[in-house]
Amino acid sequence: MWRRLTPNRFTIPWRQCVQYQRVLQDQCHHAGDHAPSRTSGVNPIDIERIILQETKISRDHLTPEIALYLITPDCRLFNEPVPSIDSSIMFKTDPFWAFYWPGGQAISRFILDNPSLITGKSVLDVGSGCGASTVAALMQKAKYVVANDIDEVAGYAAVLNSQLNGVDYTRLHICTENLTAAAPQSIKEDVILLGDVFYDEEFAAVLQPWLKSLRNAGKQILVGDPGRHGLTEDRRRDMRHAAKYELTESGCIENNGFKFVNVWELK
């Protein structure tokens, strides 16, 4: 059942970055220092078709201002295995991008409630998934947003969700590089968003020093988390508590019983 999934570690053997001037148009451009190297050759129209076929538009979450293509209880994939007929095209990995994880909901809600944090600034959304936080930042007039997820399909989902909400997706960049392994000085964006990334101790141990280096370089870093194992009390000492939200009833059911979710900002 997809509702029992938890995020995988970020790993990727190659770099890819695409800026979509029009929805699903096959163009590569430079986005900050996150330069493109190659594309997968997958037909964007096929990906778009399957996303639209296997998801429903949902506003049942903490940010009803944002409509999203998601796998909901009304979708066949909510309780069924991924059909093998489409796996070679789309589901090379579990479709985490099709769920609105609680940390991402909190980050997006916080952005919508605090537009001055984002307006006129460049934004990097790490582990962007469905692209909700990216959409929220674009709604709040970010200079540009890099939606970074190692699953290529997440990039297409971010584009489709941006179009669905009528935001200016010419300011949207898609990057599938594992940026958490990149040198901190290569990250040029002003604000870094991370939702649900502290899901285990192993990855948290890698992530925290990277984030501290970015904070020392003057970046503003926001973390959304419902209480995952990797965000220990010791790691929270490097953060200040910025906000707390109660999840919707459906959000609690779909996220293993989490009821509340927090936003943290690195000091």
Contacts in CASP RR format, 6 or more apart in sequence:
PFRMAT RR
TARGET T0000
AUTHOR 0000-0000-0000
METHOD contacts of the structure
MODEL  1
MWRRLTPNRFTIPWRQCVQYQRVLQDQCHHAGDHAPSRTSGVNPIDIERI
ILQETKISRDHLTPEIALYLITPDCRLFNEPVPSIDSSIMFKTDPFWAFY
WPGGQAISRFILDNPSLITGKSVLDVGSGCGASTVAALMQKAKYVVANDI
DEVAGYAAVLNSQLNGVDYTRLHICTENLTAAAPQSIKEDVILLGDVFYD
EEFAAVLQPWLKSLRNAGKQILVGDPGRHGLTEDRRRDMRHAAKYELTES
GCIENNGFKFVNVWELK
1 78 0 8 1.000
1 79 0 8 1.000
2 71 0 8 1.000
2 77 0 8 1.000
2 78 0 8 1.000
2 79 0 8 1.000
2 94 0 8 1.000
2 95 0 8 1.000
2 98 0 8 1.000
2 99 0 8 1.000
3 78 0 8 1.000
3 99 0 8 1.000
3 253 0 8 1.000
3 254 0 8 1.000
3 255 0 8 1.000
4 256 0 8 1.000
5 94 0 8 1.000
5 96 0 8 1.000
5 99 0 8 1.000
6 199 0 8 1.000
7 96 0 8 1.000
7 101 0 8 1.000
7 196 0 8 1.000
7 197 0 8 1.000
7 199 0 8 1.000
8 93 0 8 1.000
8 94 0 8 1.000
8 96 0 8 1.000
9 200 0 8 1.000
9 202 0 8 1.000
9 203 0 8 1.000
10 127 0 8 1.000
10 150 0 8 1.000
10 178 0 8 1.000
10 180 0 8 1.000
10 181 0 8 1.000
10 203 0 8 1.000
11 150 0 8 1.000
11 178 0 8 1.000
12 150 0 8 1.000
12 176 0 8 1.000
12 177 0 8 1.000
12 178 0 8 1.000
14 37 0 8 1.000
14 38 0 8 1.000
15 34 0 8 1.000
15 35 0 8 1.000
15 36 0 8 1.000
15 37 0 8 1.000
15 176 0 8 1.000
15 177 0 8 1.000
16 36 0 8 1.000
16 37 0 8 1.000
16 38 0 8 1.000
16 39 0 8 1.000
16 40 0 8 1.000
16 152 0 8 1.000
16 175 0 8 1.000
16 176 0 8 1.000
16 177 0 8 1.000
17 28 0 8 1.000
17 30 0 8 1.000
17 31 0 8 1.000
17 34 0 8 1.000
17 35 0 8 1.000
17 36 0 8 1.000
17 173 0 8 1.000
17 174 0 8 1.000
17 175 0 8 1.000
17 176 0 8 1.000
17 177 0 8 1.000
18 27 0 8 1.000
18 28 0 8 1.000
18 29 0 8 1.000
18 36 0 8 1.000
18 39 0 8 1.000
18 155 0 8 1.000
18 173 0 8 1.000
18 174 0 8 1.000
18 175 0 8 1.000
19 27 0 8 1.000
19 28 0 8 1.000
19 29 0 8 1.000
19 30 0 8 1.000
19 31 0 8 1.000
19 170 0 8 1.000
19 172 0 8 1.000
19 173 0 8 1.000
19 174 0 8 1.000
20 27 0 8 1.000
20 159 0 8 1.000
20 169 0 8 1.000
20 172 0 8 1.000
20 174 0 8 1.000
21 27 0 8 1.000
21 29 0 8 1.000
21 170 0 8 1.000
23 48 0 8 1.000
23 159 0 8 1.000
23 160 0 8 1.000
23 163 0 8 1.000
23 169 0 8 1.000
24 44 0 8 1.000
24 45 0 8 1.000
24 47 0 8 1.000
24 48 0 8 1.000
24 156 0 8 1.000
24 159 0 8 1.000
24 160 0 8 1.000
25 44 0 8 1.000
26 39 0 8 1.000
26 44 0 8 1.000
28 36 0 8 1.000
28 39 0 8 1.000
29 36 0 8 1.000
29 173 0 8 1.000
30 36 0 8 1.000
31 144 0 8 1.000
31 146 0 8 1.000
31 173 0 8 1.000
31 174 0 8 1.000
31 175 0 8 1.000
32 146 0 8 1.000
32 173 0 8 1.000
32 188 0 8 1.000
32 189 0 8 1.000
33 186 0 8 1.000
33 187 0 8 1.000
33 188 0 8 1.000
34 146 0 8 1.000
34 148 0 8 1.000
34 173 0 8 1.000
34 175 0 8 1.000
34 177 0 8 1.000
34 179 0 8 1.000
34 186 0 8 1.000
40 152 0 8 1.000
42 89 0 8 1.000
42 152 0 8 1.000
44 156 0 8 1.000
46 89 0 8 1.000
46 90 0 8 1.000
47 89 0 8 1.000
47 90 0 8 1.000
47 153 0 8 1.000
47 156 0 8 1.000
48 156 0 8 1.000
48 160 0 8 1.000
50 86 0 8 1.000
50 89 0 8 1.000
50 90 0 8 1.000
51 69 0 8 1.000
51 90 0 8 1.000
51 98 0 8 1.000
51 153 0 8 1.000
51 156 0 8 1.000
51 157 0 8 1.000
51 160 0 8 1.000
52 69 0 8 1.000
52 160 0 8 1.000
54 71 0 8 1.000
54 75 0 8 1.000
54 76 0 8 1.000
54 77 0 8 1.000
54 86 0 8 1.000
54 98 0 8 1.000
55 69 0 8 1.000
55 70 0 8 1.000
55 71 0 8 1.000
55 72 0 8 1.000
55 75 0 8 1.000
55 98 0 8 1.000
56 69 0 8 1.000
56 70 0 8 1.000
56 71 0 8 1.000
56 72 0 8 1.000
56 74 0 8 1.000
56 75 0 8 1.000
57 67 0 8 1.000
57 68 0 8 1.000
57 69 0 8 1.000
57 70 0 8 1.000
57 164 0 8 1.000
58 67 0 8 1.000
58 68 0 8 1.000
58 69 0 8 1.000
58 70 0 8 1.000
58 72 0 8 1.000
58 100 0 8 1.000
59 66 0 8 1.000
59 67 0 8 1.000
59 68 0 8 1.000
60 72 0 8 1.000
60 248 0 8 1.000
60 250 0 8 1.000
60 251 0 8 1.000
61 68 0 8 1.000
61 100 0 8 1.000
61 105 0 8 1.000
61 248 0 8 1.000
61 250 0 8 1.000
61 251 0 8 1.000
62 105 0 8 1.000
62 106 0 8 1.000
62 108 0 8 1.000
62 109 0 8 1.000
62 245 0 8 1.000
62 247 0 8 1.000
62 248 0 8 1.000
62 261 0 8 1.000
63 105 0 8 1.000
63 108 0 8 1.000
63 109 0 8 1.000
63 112 0 8 1.000
63 132 0 8 1.000
63 136 0 8 1.000
65 112 0 8 1.000
65 139 0 8 1.000
66 108 0 8 1.000
66 132 0 8 1.000
66 135 0 8 1.000
66 136 0 8 1.000
66 139 0 8 1.000
66 161 0 8 1.000
66 165 0 8 1.000
67 161 0 8 1.000
67 164 0 8 1.000
67 165 0 8 1.000
68 100 0 8 1.000
68 130 0 8 1.000
68 131 0 8 1.000
68 132 0 8 1.000
68 135 0 8 1.000
68 161 0 8 1.000
68 164 0 8 1.000
69 98 0 8 1.000
69 130 0 8 1.000
69 157 0 8 1.000
69 160 0 8 1.000
69 161 0 8 1.000
69 164 0 8 1.000
70 98 0 8 1.000
70 99 0 8 1.000
70 100 0 8 1.000
70 130 0 8 1.000
71 77 0 8 1.000
71 78 0 8 1.000
71 95 0 8 1.000
71 98 0 8 1.000
71 99 0 8 1.000
72 78 0 8 1.000
73 250 0 8 1.000
77 95 0 8 1.000
77 98 0 8 1.000
82 91 0 8 1.000
82 94 0 8 1.000
82 95 0 8 1.000
90 153 0 8 1.000
91 153 0 8 1.000
92 151 0 8 1.000
93 151 0 8 1.000
95 151 0 8 1.000
95 153 0 8 1.000
96 129 0 8 1.000
96 151 0 8 1.000
96 154 0 8 1.000
97 129 0 8 1.000
97 130 0 8 1.000
97 131 0 8 1.000
97 149 0 8 1.000
97 151 0 8 1.000
97 153 0 8 1.000
97 154 0 8 1.000
97 155 0 8 1.000
97 157 0 8 1.000
98 130 0 8 1.000
98 157 0 8 1.000
99 130 0 8 1.000
99 254 0 8 1.000
100 130 0 8 1.000
100 132 0 8 1.000
101 195 0 8 1.000
101 196 0 8 1.000
101 255 0 8 1.000
102 196 0 8 1.000
102 224 0 8 1.000
102 226 0 8 1.000
102 247 0 8 1.000
102 251 0 8 1.000
102 255 0 8 1.000
102 258 0 8 1.000
102 261 0 8 1.000
103 195 0 8 1.000
103 196 0 8 1.000
103 224 0 8 1.000
103 225 0 8 1.000
103 226 0 8 1.000
103 261 0 8 1.000
104 132 0 8 1.000
104 133 0 8 1.000
104 195 0 8 1.000
104 196 0 8 1.000
104 224 0 8 1.000
105 132 0 8 1.000
105 245 0 8 1.000
105 247 0 8 1.000
105 251 0 8 1.000
105 261 0 8 1.000
106 195 0 8 1.000
106 224 0 8 1.000
106 225 0 8 1.000
106 226 0 8 1.000
106 243 0 8 1.000
106 245 0 8 1.000
106 261 0 8 1.000
106 262 0 8 1.000
106 263 0 8 1.000
107 133 0 8 1.000
107 136 0 8 1.000
107 193 0 8 1.000
107 194 0 8 1.000
107 195 0 8 1.000
107 222 0 8 1.000
107 223 0 8 1.000
107 224 0 8 1.000
107 263 0 8 1.000
108 132 0 8 1.000
108 133 0 8 1.000
108 135 0 8 1.000
108 136 0 8 1.000
109 243 0 8 1.000
109 245 0 8 1.000
110 117 0 8 1.000
110 222 0 8 1.000
110 242 0 8 1.000
110 243 0 8 1.000
110 263 0 8 1.000
111 117 0 8 1.000
111 118 0 8 1.000
111 133 0 8 1.000
111 136 0 8 1.000
111 137 0 8 1.000
111 140 0 8 1.000
111 193 0 8 1.000
112 136 0 8 1.000
112 139 0 8 1.000
112 140 0 8 1.000
113 243 0 8 1.000
115 140 0 8 1.000
115 141 0 8 1.000
117 140 0 8 1.000
117 191 0 8 1.000
117 220 0 8 1.000
117 222 0 8 1.000
118 136 0 8 1.000
118 137 0 8 1.000
118 140 0 8 1.000
118 141 0 8 1.000
118 142 0 8 1.000
118 191 0 8 1.000
119 140 0 8 1.000
119 141 0 8 1.000
119 142 0 8 1.000
120 141 0 8 1.000
120 142 0 8 1.000
120 143 0 8 1.000
121 142 0 8 1.000
121 143 0 8 1.000
121 189 0 8 1.000
121 190 0 8 1.000
121 191 0 8 1.000
122 142 0 8 1.000
122 143 0 8 1.000
122 144 0 8 1.000
122 145 0 8 1.000
122 146 0 8 1.000
122 188 0 8 1.000
122 189 0 8 1.000
122 190 0 8 1.000
122 191 0 8 1.000
123 134 0 8 1.000
123 137 0 8 1.000
123 142 0 8 1.000
123 143 0 8 1.000
123 144 0 8 1.000
123 145 0 8 1.000
123 146 0 8 1.000
123 189 0 8 1.000
123 190 0 8 1.000
123 191 0 8 1.000
123 192 0 8 1.000
123 193 0 8 1.000
124 145 0 8 1.000
124 146 0 8 1.000
124 148 0 8 1.000
124 179 0 8 1.000
124 187 0 8 1.000
124 189 0 8 1.000
124 191 0 8 1.000
124 192 0 8 1.000
124 193 0 8 1.000
125 131 0 8 1.000
125 133 0 8 1.000
125 134 0 8 1.000
125 137 0 8 1.000
125 145 0 8 1.000
125 146 0 8 1.000
125 147 0 8 1.000
125 148 0 8 1.000
125 193 0 8 1.000
126 148 0 8 1.000
126 179 0 8 1.000
126 180 0 8 1.000
126 192 0 8 1.000
126 193 0 8 1.000
126 194 0 8 1.000
126 195 0 8 1.000
126 197 0 8 1.000
127 148 0 8 1.000
127 149 0 8 1.000
127 150 0 8 1.000
127 154 0 8 1.000
127 194 0 8 1.000
127 195 0 8 1.000
127 197 0 8 1.000
128 134 0 8 1.000
128 147 0 8 1.000
128 148 0 8 1.000
128 149 0 8 1.000
128 154 0 8 1.000
128 155 0 8 1.000
128 158 0 8 1.000
129 147 0 8 1.000
129 149 0 8 1.000
129 151 0 8 1.000
129 154 0 8 1.000
129 155 0 8 1.000
129 157 0 8 1.000
129 158 0 8 1.000
130 154 0 8 1.000
130 157 0 8 1.000
130 158 0 8 1.000
130 161 0 8 1.000
131 147 0 8 1.000
131 154 0 8 1.000
131 155 0 8 1.000
131 157 0 8 1.000
131 158 0 8 1.000
131 161 0 8 1.000
131 162 0 8 1.000
132 161 0 8 1.000
133 193 0 8 1.000
133 195 0 8 1.000
134 145 0 8 1.000
134 147 0 8 1.000
134 158 0 8 1.000
134 161 0 8 1.000
134 162 0 8 1.000
134 172 0 8 1.000
135 158 0 8 1.000
135 161 0 8 1.000
135 162 0 8 1.000
135 165 0 8 1.000
135 167 0 8 1.000
137 145 0 8 1.000
137 191 0 8 1.000
137 193 0 8 1.000
138 145 0 8 1.000
138 162 0 8 1.000
138 167 0 8 1.000
138 168 0 8 1.000
138 169 0 8 1.000
138 171 0 8 1.000
138 172 0 8 1.000
139 165 0 8 1.000
139 167 0 8 1.000
142 171 0 8 1.000
142 191 0 8 1.000
143 171 0 8 1.000
143 190 0 8 1.000
144 171 0 8 1.000
144 172 0 8 1.000
144 173 0 8 1.000
145 171 0 8 1.000
145 172 0 8 1.000
145 173 0 8 1.000
146 173 0 8 1.000
146 174 0 8 1.000
146 175 0 8 1.000
146 189 0 8 1.000
147 154 0 8 1.000
147 155 0 8 1.000
147 158 0 8 1.000
147 172 0 8 1.000
147 173 0 8 1.000
147 174 0 8 1.000
147 175 0 8 1.000
148 175 0 8 1.000
148 176 0 8 1.000
148 177 0 8 1.000
148 179 0 8 1.000
149 155 0 8 1.000
149 158 0 8 1.000
149 176 0 8 1.000
150 176 0 8 1.000
150 177 0 8 1.000
150 178 0 8 1.000
151 176 0 8 1.000
152 176 0 8 1.000
154 176 0 8 1.000
155 174 0 8 1.000
155 176 0 8 1.000
158 172 0 8 1.000
158 174 0 8 1.000
159 169 0 8 1.000
159 172 0 8 1.000
159 174 0 8 1.000
162 169 0 8 1.000
162 172 0 8 1.000
163 169 0 8 1.000
179 187 0 8 1.000
180 206 0 8 1.000
180 207 0 8 1.000
180 210 0 8 1.000
184 210 0 8 1.000
184 213 0 8 1.000
184 214 0 8 1.000
184 217 0 8 1.000
185 217 0 8 1.000
187 214 0 8 1.000
187 217 0 8 1.000
187 219 0 8 1.000
189 219 0 8 1.000
190 219 0 8 1.000
190 220 0 8 1.000
191 219 0 8 1.000
191 220 0 8 1.000
191 221 0 8 1.000
191 222 0 8 1.000
192 211 0 8 1.000
192 214 0 8 1.000
192 219 0 8 1.000
192 220 0 8 1.000
192 221 0 8 1.000
192 222 0 8 1.000
193 222 0 8 1.000
194 207 0 8 1.000
194 211 0 8 1.000
194 221 0 8 1.000
194 222 0 8 1.000
194 223 0 8 1.000
194 224 0 8 1.000
195 223 0 8 1.000
195 224 0 8 1.000
195 225 0 8 1.000
196 224 0 8 1.000
196 225 0 8 1.000
196 226 0 8 1.000
196 228 0 8 1.000
197 203 0 8 1.000
197 204 0 8 1.000
197 207 0 8 1.000
197 223 0 8 1.000
197 225 0 8 1.000
198 204 0 8 1.000
198 207 0 8 1.000
198 223 0 8 1.000
198 225 0 8 1.000
198 228 0 8 1.000
198 229 0 8 1.000
198 230 0 8 1.000
198 231 0 8 1.000
198 235 0 8 1.000
199 228 0 8 1.000
199 229 0 8 1.000
199 230 0 8 1.000
200 228 0 8 1.000
200 229 0 8 1.000
200 230 0 8 1.000
201 229 0 8 1.000
201 230 0 8 1.000
201 232 0 8 1.000
203 230 0 8 1.000
204 229 0 8 1.000
204 230 0 8 1.000
204 231 0 8 1.000
204 232 0 8 1.000
204 235 0 8 1.000
208 235 0 8 1.000
208 238 0 8 1.000
211 221 0 8 1.000
211 223 0 8 1.000
211 266 0 8 1.000
212 238 0 8 1.000
212 266 0 8 1.000
214 221 0 8 1.000
214 266 0 8 1.000
215 221 0 8 1.000
215 238 0 8 1.000
215 266 0 8 1.000
215 267 0 8 1.000
220 265 0 8 1.000
221 265 0 8 1.000
221 266 0 8 1.000
222 242 0 8 1.000
222 263 0 8 1.000
222 264 0 8 1.000
222 265 0 8 1.000
223 231 0 8 1.000
223 239 0 8 1.000
223 263 0 8 1.000
223 264 0 8 1.000
223 265 0 8 1.000
223 266 0 8 1.000
224 261 0 8 1.000
224 262 0 8 1.000
224 263 0 8 1.000
224 264 0 8 1.000
225 231 0 8 1.000
225 261 0 8 1.000
225 262 0 8 1.000
225 264 0 8 1.000
226 247 0 8 1.000
226 255 0 8 1.000
226 258 0 8 1.000
226 260 0 8 1.000
226 261 0 8 1.000
226 262 0 8 1.000
227 258 0 8 1.000
227 261 0 8 1.000
227 262 0 8 1.000
231 264 0 8 1.000
236 264 0 8 1.000
238 266 0 8 1.000
238 267 0 8 1.000
239 264 0 8 1.000
239 265 0 8 1.000
239 266 0 8 1.000
239 267 0 8 1.000
240 264 0 8 1.000
240 265 0 8 1.000
240 267 0 8 1.000
241 262 0 8 1.000
241 263 0 8 1.000
241 264 0 8 1.000
242 262 0 8 1.000
242 263 0 8 1.000
242 264 0 8 1.000
242 265 0 8 1.000
243 262 0 8 1.000
243 263 0 8 1.000
244 260 0 8 1.000
244 261 0 8 1.000
244 262 0 8 1.000
244 263 0 8 1.000
245 260 0 8 1.000
245 261 0 8 1.000
245 262 0 8 1.000
245 263 0 8 1.000
246 259 0 8 1.000
246 260 0 8 1.000
247 255 0 8 1.000
247 258 0 8 1.000
247 259 0 8 1.000
247 260 0 8 1.000
247 261 0 8 1.000
251 258 0 8 1.000
252 258 0 8 1.000
252 259 0 8 1.000
END
